[in-house]
Amino acid sequence: MKKYTWIGKVGKSLVPSEFYVQILQEPLRKALGYMILFILLLSLVVGGYNSYNLKVSFDKTIAAYDAGIIPNFSLVEGKLEVEGTEIYRIFYFDFPIIIDGQGVLNINDMLAYKNALILAPDRFIIIRNGIPPMVNGYDDFYNPYGSDTSSAIIREAMVMSALLAIPVGMVFQFFISLMNFLFNSLFILMIANLLRTLLGLGLKIKQLYHMTIYAMTFSVFWSHFKIMLPTTMPRFLDNFVYYVIPSLILVNVFIHIRKRTLDEIDKNKKDD
């Protein structure tokens, strides 16, 4: 078997070639190890990037609270009590946090925000673009600090979150990415099995999964770095990269294997 470096496998796996036949000689665990290492490296970069941005948001929020920009507030017996009568807006996260201690915002005011967390006197409202608002009472959620809490306690939690954001974010990104890969790889494996049947190939399921792992290299890369693309990106593009590209790679490899097999059969007939 021809020896490939790890980075060489990354390059070779992006296009259908003889590489996909040669790597069948290696144990399946090496293919899994290749993909796990690939996911780990991507998770360190992307997870670290996202976590750093989250840490910056925590740091800015803590600084704003210490500077008096964010008011003192407390949650007592399921009711939000805020110092002052203003509506306070925190824009340091991906979605604004609106503190409406007096309950003056109506539904139209709330829906003016495409994405927001609104803290009203007796409930909080989560608004996400394209889905109905989610309304929950404060008592609906478990509070580890007891029935009451305050902005000072939340500040302490934010300080701890800022310290742990990057390492925890990287680990979380790795496990989420690994689970996504395993789920998607099984779907691609079903497509590969169908293609194998249609083309009449004698490949085993283990060999199909071996090829599937390498065929998903670009899909895994895409799943990490698509966050850098505009949010208006069409949904079908995701499906195309996740499922169509690996399937096209595999069908090309299968056609190559079938052609080579038929050529060998013809050659043997001529020799006889």
C-alpha positions in Angstrom: 0.0 0.0 0.0 1.2 3.5 -0.8 1.9 5.5 2.3 0.1 8.8 2.7 0.8 11.5 5.2 -2.2 12.9 7.2 -2.2 16.2 5.2 -1.8 14.1 2.0 -5.0 12.3 2.8 -6.8 15.5 3.3 -5.8 16.6 -0.2 -6.4 13.3 -1.9 -9.8 12.8 -0.3 -11.2 15.9 -1.9 -11.4 14.4 -5.4 -12.2 10.9 -6.7 -9.1 9.0 -7.5 -7.2 5.7 -7.1 -6.5 6.9 -3.5 -10.0 5.6 -2.5 -9.1 2.1 -3.6 -5.6 2.1 -2.1 -6.7 3.3 1.4 -9.0 0.2 1.7 -5.8 -1.7 2.6 -5.5 0.2 5.8 -7.5 -0.7 9.0 -10.8 1.1 9.4 -9.5 2.5 12.7 -7.0 4.6 10.8 -9.7 6.2 8.7 -11.6 7.0 11.9 -8.5 8.3 13.5 -7.9 10.6 10.5 -11.4 12.1 10.8 -11.3 12.5 14.5 -8.0 14.4 14.3 -9.4 16.5 11.5 -12.5 17.3 13.6 -10.3 18.1 16.6 -8.2 20.6 14.7 -11.2 22.3 13.2 -12.9 22.4 16.6 -9.8 24.1 18.2 -9.9 26.8 15.6 -13.6 27.4 15.2 -14.6 26.6 18.8 -11.8 28.8 20.0 -12.9 31.6 17.7 -16.6 31.4 18.8 -15.6 31.0 22.5 -13.3 34.0 22.4 -16.1 36.2 21.0 -18.4 34.9 23.8 -15.7 35.7 26.4 -15.4 39.2 25.0 -19.1 39.6 25.3 -19.0 38.5 28.9 -16.1 40.8 29.7 -17.9 43.8 28.1 -21.1 43.0 30.1 -19.2 42.8 33.3 -17.4 46.1 32.7 -20.7 47.8 31.8 -22.2 46.5 35.1 -19.2 47.7 37.1 -19.5 51.1 35.4 -23.1 51.4 36.3 -24.3 51.2 32.7 -26.3 48.1 33.5 -28.5 48.7 36.6 -28.7 46.5 39.7 -31.7 44.2 39.6 -33.0 41.2 41.5 -35.4 38.4 41.0 -37.5 37.9 44.1 -40.3 35.3 44.3 -40.6 35.2 40.5 -40.7 39.0 40.0 -38.0 41.1 38.4 -37.1 44.3 40.3 -34.9 46.8 38.5 -33.3 50.0 39.9 -34.5 53.0 37.8 -37.3 53.4 35.3 -35.5 53.2 32.0 -35.4 50.4 29.5 -31.9 49.0 29.4 -30.4 47.4 26.4 -27.3 45.2 26.3 -25.9 44.7 22.8 -22.7 42.8 23.6 -24.0 39.3 22.6 -25.4 38.0 19.3 -28.8 39.0 20.4 -29.7 42.1 22.5 -30.8 41.7 26.1 -33.6 44.1 26.9 -34.3 44.8 30.6 -37.9 46.1 30.9 -38.3 46.4 34.7 -41.5 48.5 34.4 -43.3 46.3 31.8 -43.8 49.2 29.4 -43.0 47.3 26.2 -45.9 45.9 24.3 -45.9 43.0 21.8 -45.2 45.3 18.8 -42.2 46.9 20.6 -40.9 43.4 21.3 -41.4 42.1 17.8 -39.3 45.0 16.5 -36.3 43.0 17.5 -35.7 40.1 15.2 -33.6 38.3 17.9 -33.7 39.3 21.5 -34.1 38.2 25.1 -36.6 40.5 26.9 -36.7 40.5 30.7 -40.1 41.7 31.7 -41.3 42.1 35.4 -42.9 38.6 35.6 -41.6 36.7 32.6 -38.9 36.6 29.9 -39.5 36.5 26.2 -37.2 34.9 23.7 -37.6 36.3 20.2 -36.0 34.5 17.2 -36.4 35.5 13.6 -38.9 33.4 11.8 -40.4 31.6 14.9 -43.1 32.6 17.3 -41.9 34.3 20.6 -41.3 32.0 23.5 -42.7 33.3 26.8 -41.7 31.8 30.1 -42.3 32.7 33.7 -39.1 33.0 35.9 -40.4 30.3 38.2 -40.5 27.8 35.3 -36.8 27.3 35.4 -34.6 25.9 38.2 -32.4 28.4 40.0 -29.3 26.9 41.5 -28.9 29.9 43.9 -32.4 29.4 45.3 -35.7 31.1 44.5 -34.1 34.6 44.5 -31.1 35.9 42.6 -29.6 39.3 41.8 -27.4 41.0 39.3 -24.4 40.6 41.6 -24.8 36.8 41.6 -25.2 36.8 37.8 -22.0 38.9 37.6 -20.1 36.2 39.5 -21.5 33.6 37.2 -20.4 35.7 34.2 -16.9 36.0 35.6 -16.7 32.2 35.9 -18.2 31.8 32.4 -15.6 34.2 30.9 -12.8 32.1 32.5 -14.1 28.8 31.2 -15.6 30.0 27.9 -12.6 29.1 25.6 -11.7 25.6 26.9 -15.3 24.6 27.4 -16.3 26.0 24.0 -13.5 24.0 22.3 -14.5 20.7 24.0 -18.2 21.4 23.3 -17.5 22.1 19.6 -15.5 18.9 19.3 -18.2 16.7 20.7 -21.0 18.4 18.7 -19.0 18.1 15.5 -18.1 14.5 16.2 -21.8 13.6 16.7 -22.8 15.5 13.5 -20.2 13.6 11.6 -21.3 10.2 12.9 -24.9 10.9 12.1 -24.2 12.3 8.6 -21.8 9.5 7.8 -24.5 6.9 8.4 -26.8 8.7 6.0 -24.0 8.8 3.3 -23.3 5.2 4.0 -26.9 4.3 3.1 -26.5 6.3 -0.2 -23.2 4.5 -0.9 -24.9 1.1 -0.2 -27.6 2.0 -2.8 -25.0 3.0 -5.3 -23.1 -0.2 -4.8 -26.2 -2.3 -5.4 -27.1 -0.4 -8.6 -23.6 -0.8 -10.0 -23.3 -4.4 -8.9 -20.1 -4.0 -6.9 -18.9 -6.6 -4.4 -17.7 -4.0 -1.8 -18.4 -4.8 1.8 -20.2 -2.4 4.2 -16.9 -1.9 6.1 -15.2 -0.9 2.8 -18.1 1.5 2.0 -17.8 3.2 5.4 -14.1 3.4 4.9 -14.6 5.4 1.7 -17.5 7.4 3.2 -15.2 8.8 5.9 -12.7 10.2 3.5 -15.4 11.4 1.1 -16.8 13.6 3.9 -13.6 15.6 4.4 -14.9 18.7 2.6 -18.4 18.4 4.2 -16.8 18.3 7.7 -14.6 21.4 6.8 -17.7 23.2 5.5 -19.8 22.4 8.6 -17.2 24.3 10.7 -16.5 27.3 8.6 -19.9 28.1 7.2 -20.4 30.3 10.2 -18.2 32.8 8.4 -20.6 33.0 5.5 -23.7 35.4 5.4 -26.7 34.2 7.4 -28.8 34.5 4.2 -27.0 31.5 2.7 -29.7 29.3 1.1 -30.5 26.1 2.9 -30.1 23.9 -0.2 -26.4 24.8 -0.3 -25.9 23.1 3.1 -27.6 19.9 1.8 -25.5 20.0 -1.3 -22.3 20.1 0.6 -23.3 17.6 3.3 -24.8 15.0 1.0 -24.4 15.6 -2.7 -20.6 16.2 -2.8 -19.7 13.0 -0.9 -22.1 11.0 -2.9 -20.7 12.4 -6.2 -17.2 11.5 -5.0 -18.3 8.0 -4.2 -20.2 7.4 -7.4 -17.1 8.4 -9.4 -15.0 6.0 -7.4 -17.5 3.2 -7.8 -17.7 3.8 -11.6 -13.9 3.7 -11.7 -13.8 0.4 -9.7 -16.5 -1.1 -11.9 -14.7 -0.1 -15.1 -11.4 -1.5 -13.9 -13.1 -4.8 -12.9 -14.8 -5.1 -16.3 -11.4 -4.4 -18.0 -9.8 -7.1 -16.0 -12.5 -9.6 -16.9 -12.1 -8.8 -20.6 -8.3 -9.2 -20.3 -8.7 -12.6 -18.6 -11.1 -13.7 -21.4 -8.5 -12.7 -24.1 -5.7 -14.5 -22.2 -7.8 -17.7 -22.1 
